[in-house]
């Protein structure tokens, strides 16, 4: 059902958000804090932790079932309403938000690849993903506004390029 799809996508969102946070943690990823190549003098991707957390929370909220207690409709003739139009609409909202979460994770992962210096040892699939991201988003050499970069990668995520 659409409700089950929304719940499955919410599980994907939790994983994506957790991996994103771990990539920015020097304790976990053994990479510079917030993936900043310049260390503490720059924020790196620190400010993107807030939208990651917000999107993940919104997705979990949208994944809650609509049909906990449906009302009788059609003057009692139909004793249950599927609420399908609203369920499909909220599932579309989950997908839209998940695209942005995945886009951010791809950007973070591309930076992690560069900071580790492992591009030459990557397999074909991960390398193609890395190249697709870098064709749209330049490496983060200095702090900058990232919403346009995220939007470009989010559009790519929904297309055939990956």
C-alpha positions as CSV (number, residue, x, y, z in Angstrom):
1,X,0.0,0.0,0.0
2,X,1.0,3.6,-0.3
3,X,1.1,3.8,3.5
4,X,3.6,1.0,3.6
5,X,5.7,2.7,0.9
6,X,5.8,5.9,3.0
7,X,7.0,3.9,6.0
8,X,9.6,2.1,4.0
9,X,10.9,5.4,2.6
10,X,11.0,6.8,6.1
11,X,13.3,4.0,7.1
12,X,15.5,4.9,4.1
13,X,15.5,8.6,5.2
14,X,16.7,7.6,8.7
15,X,19.6,5.7,7.3
16,X,20.5,8.5,4.9
17,X,20.4,11.1,7.6
18,X,22.4,9.0,10.0
19,X,25.1,8.3,7.4
20,X,25.2,12.0,6.5
21,X,25.8,12.9,10.2
22,X,28.4,10.2,10.6
23,X,30.3,11.4,7.5
24,X,30.7,14.8,9.2
25,X,31.9,13.3,12.5
26,X,35.7,12.9,12.8
27,X,35.2,10.3,15.6
28,X,33.2,8.1,13.3
29,X,34.5,8.8,9.8
30,X,38.0,9.8,10.6
31,X,37.6,12.7,8.3
32,X,37.8,16.4,9.2
33,X,35.0,17.8,11.3
34,X,32.0,18.8,9.1
35,X,34.1,17.7,6.1
36,X,36.0,21.0,6.1
37,X,39.3,20.7,4.3
38,X,40.4,23.9,6.0
39,X,39.7,22.7,9.5
40,X,38.2,24.9,12.2
41,X,38.6,28.1,10.2
42,X,35.6,27.1,8.0
43,X,32.2,25.6,8.7
44,X,32.3,23.0,6.0
45,X,28.9,21.3,5.9
46,X,28.0,22.1,9.5
47,X,25.0,24.2,8.6
48,X,23.6,21.4,6.5
49,X,23.1,19.3,9.6
50,X,20.0,21.3,10.4
51,X,18.2,20.7,7.1
52,X,19.2,17.0,7.2
53,X,17.6,16.7,10.6
54,X,14.5,18.7,9.6
55,X,13.9,16.7,6.4
56,X,14.3,13.4,8.2
57,X,11.8,14.6,10.9
58,X,9.3,15.8,8.3
59,X,9.5,12.4,6.5
60,X,8.9,10.5,9.7
61,X,5.9,12.7,10.4
62,X,4.5,12.2,6.9
63,X,5.0,8.4,7.2
64,X,2.4,8.2,10.0
65,X,-0.7,6.5,8.8
66,X,-3.7,8.6,7.7
67,X,-6.3,5.9,8.2
68,X,-6.2,5.3,12.0
69,X,-9.9,6.1,12.4
70,X,-11.7,6.8,9.1
71,X,-15.2,8.3,9.1
72,X,-18.2,6.8,7.5
73,X,-19.0,8.6,4.3
74,X,-21.8,8.8,1.7
75,X,-24.4,9.2,4.4
76,X,-23.3,5.9,6.1
77,X,-23.4,3.9,2.9
78,X,-19.6,3.6,2.9
79,X,-18.3,2.7,6.3
80,X,-14.7,3.2,5.5
81,X,-12.7,5.8,3.5
82,X,-9.3,4.9,2.1
83,X,-8.1,8.5,2.1
84,X,-6.1,7.5,-1.0
85,X,-5.7,11.0,-2.5
86,X,-4.2,12.4,0.7
87,X,-2.1,9.3,1.2
88,X,-0.7,9.6,-2.3
89,X,-0.1,13.3,-1.8
90,X,1.8,12.8,1.4
91,X,3.9,10.0,-0.1
92,X,4.8,12.4,-2.9
93,X,6.0,14.8,-0.2
94,X,8.1,12.0,1.4
95,X,9.7,11.3,-2.0
96,X,10.5,15.0,-2.6
97,X,12.1,15.4,0.8
98,X,14.0,12.1,0.4
99,X,15.5,13.3,-2.9
100,X,17.0,16.3,-1.0
101,X,18.3,14.0,1.8
102,X,19.9,11.7,-0.8
103,X,21.4,14.7,-2.7
104,X,23.0,16.0,0.5
105,X,24.4,12.6,1.3
106,X,25.9,12.3,-2.2
107,X,27.5,15.7,-1.9
108,X,29.0,14.8,1.5
109,X,30.2,11.4,0.2
110,X,31.9,13.1,-2.8
111,X,33.7,15.3,-0.4
112,X,34.7,12.4,1.8
113,X,36.1,10.6,-1.3
114,X,38.3,13.7,-2.0
115,X,39.4,14.1,1.6
116,X,40.4,10.4,1.8
117,X,42.1,10.5,-1.7
118,X,40.4,7.2,-2.7
119,X,39.0,8.2,-6.1
120,X,41.4,5.9,-8.0
121,X,40.4,2.9,-5.9
122,X,36.7,3.2,-6.4
123,X,34.6,0.8,-8.3
124,X,32.7,1.8,-11.5
125,X,29.3,2.5,-9.9
126,X,30.5,4.7,-7.0
127,X,32.9,6.5,-9.4
128,X,30.0,7.3,-11.8
129,X,28.0,8.7,-8.9
130,X,30.9,10.8,-7.7
131,X,31.5,12.1,-11.2
132,X,27.8,12.9,-11.7
133,X,27.8,14.9,-8.4
134,X,31.0,16.7,-9.3
135,X,29.6,17.6,-12.7
136,X,26.9,19.6,-10.9
137,X,28.6,20.7,-7.6
138,X,32.1,22.1,-7.2
139,X,34.1,20.9,-4.2
140,X,33.6,23.0,-1.0
141,X,36.8,25.0,-0.8
142,X,35.3,27.8,1.2
143,X,32.0,28.4,3.0
144,X,29.2,29.2,0.6
145,X,25.4,29.0,0.3
146,X,24.5,25.4,-0.8
147,X,20.8,25.4,-1.7
148,X,21.3,25.7,-5.5
149,X,23.8,22.8,-5.3
150,X,21.4,20.6,-3.4
151,X,18.6,21.4,-5.8
152,X,20.7,20.4,-8.8
153,X,21.7,17.1,-7.3
154,X,18.1,16.5,-6.1
155,X,16.9,16.9,-9.7
156,X,19.6,14.5,-10.8
157,X,18.5,11.9,-8.2
158,X,15.1,11.8,-9.7
159,X,16.3,11.4,-13.2
160,X,18.0,8.6,-15.2
161,X,21.6,9.9,-14.6
162,X,22.2,7.7,-11.6
